Amino acid sequence: MKLVRFGMRGAEKPGLVAADGTLRDLSQHVRDVTPDVLDESRLAQLARLDHGRLPAVAGDVRLGAPLAQVGKIVCAGLNYRDHALEAGMSIPDEPILFMKAVTALSGPNDPVTLPPGAEKTDWEVELAVVIGRVARRVPVSAALDHVAGYCVANDISERAYQLEHGGQWVKGKSYDNFAPLGPWLVTRDEAGSVAERSLWLEVNGCRLQDGNTRDLIFAVPWLVSYISRYMTLNPGDLILTGTPSGVGLGQKPPVFLKSGDVMRLGIEGLGEQRQEVRGDDSPDLAPAARVELDA
């Protein structure tokens, strides 16, 4: 199935894309596409419905992120060899993990607003893995049993915040709308293997990223297993698996997003996104003052 959420931000309804491509309303069967819907038995119930008899959604509607109540977003950095090389960094021996705030989630076609004082806002097309069952120290051989499905994600990053403001990468990764997700959540039974899927991204019609998941250093089963050693993965958690080469930071000279730019990106069999970039009229972000705490 291709599960979706549609409607105004904060008031999305659950739906699915039927075999004929029609958007259908699931509101009579589930309140929203939430982690509890990702249970295998619940997904099976929805799959058995006569999708052609569900109410059709007419007109041009906004798509939200296809999953509500995401618990956490765990990201794998430098997980494509060519991207690590373009970034001038060593090929990792183990996955580099960082977090992205869930408040960064947005719909696949929502505008992306540049942060105040943004200097180096960048793009990253990524395969997102949606956890469907609790995963705690799971072996690689059983890892996919804990996956509910997959989505397209854009791991937008403000490189100045990420690399030049001290501390962890999370500061450059978590601004509002910095995690467009969707257009839909493709369940694992429909998606099949994602071990060899093309993924791409264009800015203003120019294709800058053109990769394939076969080039992942750490593949999806290995990542799920590895992350579950260090934290419990719950239904509704997301894993962003890394991006291929072609990001703005890797261009010569580097190129970053500006107001008016348009990004298009997609993954074979998982759909496409489109985002317009908007500027922010807020004053430049000043360095935070050091706070001295009493002993």
Secondary structure, DSSP 8 states (H G I E B T S, - for coil): -EEEEESSTT--EEEEE-TTS-EEE-TTT-SS--GGGGSHHHHHHHHHS-GGGS-B--S---B--S-SS---EEEEES-BHHHHHHTT----SS-EEEEE-GGGEE-TTS-EE--TT-S-EE--EEEEEEE-S-BSS--GGGGGGGEEEEEEEE--EEHHHHHHSSS-THHHH-STT-EEB-S-EEEHHHH---SS-EEEEEETTEEEEEEEGGGBSS-HHHHHHHHHHHS-B-TT-EEE----S--GGGSSS-----TT-EEEEEETTTEEEEEEEE---S-------------
